[in-house]
Amino acid sequence: MKHFGCPVLYLVFILLLHAFGSHADVTQISASNLDGVLKTKLVFVNFYADWCRFSRMLEPIFKDAAALVSKEFASTEVIFGRVDCDAEQPIAQKFSVNKYPTMKLFRNGIMTKREYRGQRTGEAIASFIREQLKDPVKEVKNLDEIYEIKRDKRTIVGYFDTKESPQYQNFDAVSKLLKDDCDFYAAFGEISKPERTSGDNVIFKPIGENNAEMVYLGSLANKDLLQAWTQDKCVPLVREITFQNGEELTEEGLPFLILFHSKEDTESLEAYSKEVSRLISFKTAVNFLVADCETFSHPLHHLGKSVKDCPLLAIDSFRHMYMFPDFAQIGEPNKLKQFLLDLQSGKLHREFHHGPDPNENKIESKTPGQLKLDRIHLLRNGNILYRAFVYINNGSVEVKMEPVVQGGLPNLQVGDVPDLSAPGQPIQQAQATLNELNEALKKAEEVEATGTVEPPINTDSTTIKSVFANLKPSQHRYTIVDYSRDEL
């Protein structure tokens, strides 16, 4: 102890050295240094709160992982960072952090789609980072390797003159962002020359031997354009939701349009996929999903349905679920599109709480006096009885008439009442219709006299509370901050 003259002082020095060494591999991120930190090739960030016990449990593990990685990779390759979400709330909100702790990966300043959900050990996290730093592009030594690729996964293939070209640098950057969704291959120089008759090019090989390849026709010098094209090809329009990926899909924040079908039922899947392909403009607003009826039999039970009712189509907005009226109508022009537009306009939500919109189906506006004349007119007709659907709008009555009984009734004169006891008459149906019409007139007269308008009541809702919002992170691993979403 002669260096310090005091064993206690030496012990304090060792403890301080250990403490500072533990922090040295993790960068504290704030608004002042965020942009600079994210310029690093790979940044792995722990979003935490000091009061959260799961955050406190993760802290030493995260530091251990950072120390392991720092021994293998330079700080120019990867940085471990941490954000105090209480002190840096704008940063937490910017990156949609709604639970603590949350570990997110940033590649060249862009947040990757999937956050880390692996084991919480130093070695497991370090292994995850090692995998992320591997080059996802497989270089081929001859073109036969590309021609013989199995078509069981979406694949992007690039043919380039050199690895140093800006075109390949963009290809390489895009491959790192979409490595979990596609396989990437590249050929260079003389090997790639037969496929570069018009210069460097990129092709997409979809799943299935009989599906045609697609050529990228944009400029390879435009990274954003290449990334958009590649993402469109690598991330399918229709995906399957399972209990394993449900949490991940909900965190994308988009409402679900879900087809519940049996795995053996390929016909409904084809019909759904065909119709969805016409709705590609909704891709950034809705997640198009399919779900196995057997797997999700419990959620179906909450919808009042069973496996026998499949195929079924529903929207889950994370607040409510809305059933598509009849799957058999999916092929009708614009039927499914209108269903999505009704979600976006708020109509589905509004009708759930307040009943059908009063102007639906071009309902004719009529005053109480006109309604009285209609009643006399209907009684004179004799051969047709009508069911009256009545709505109140700004003090006037809006009525939609639907014929419910045709034929079999005698011709009536003004003021006559049909003989409902005559042989062969549909007594109950006719009586119910007349009662509805009289009730409509009574209601109209009350509105005219008092000016009081009663809101319509929705008695036949096809809406229930969201099912898939329950696929949120485990309470045993996270402190949930705010998992609610605005439906619109």
Secondary structure, 3 states (H helix, E strand, C coil): CCCCCCHHHHHHHHHHHHHHHHHHCEEECCCCCHHHHCCCCEEEEEEECCCCHHHHHHHHHHHHHHHHHHCCCCCCCEEEEEEECCCCHHHHHHCCCCEECEEEEEECCEECCCCCCCCCCHHHHHHHHHHHHCCCEEECCCCHHHHCCCCCCCEEEEEECCCCCHHHHHHHHHHHHCCCCCEEEEEEHHHHHHHCCCCCEEEEECCCCCCCCEECCCCCCCHHHHHHHHHHHHCCCEEECCCCCHHHHHCCCCCEEEEEECCCCHHHHHHHHHHHHHHHHHCCCCEEEEEECCCCHHHHHHCCCCHHHCCEEEEECCCEEEECCCHHHCCCCCHHHHHHHHHHHCHHHHHHHHCCCCCHHHCEEECHHHHHHHHHHHHHHCCEEEEEEEEEECCEEEEEEEEEEECCCCCCCCCCCCCCCCCCCCHHHHHHHHHHHHHHHHHHHHHHHHCCCCCCCCCCCCEEECCHHHCCCCCCCCEECCCCCCCC
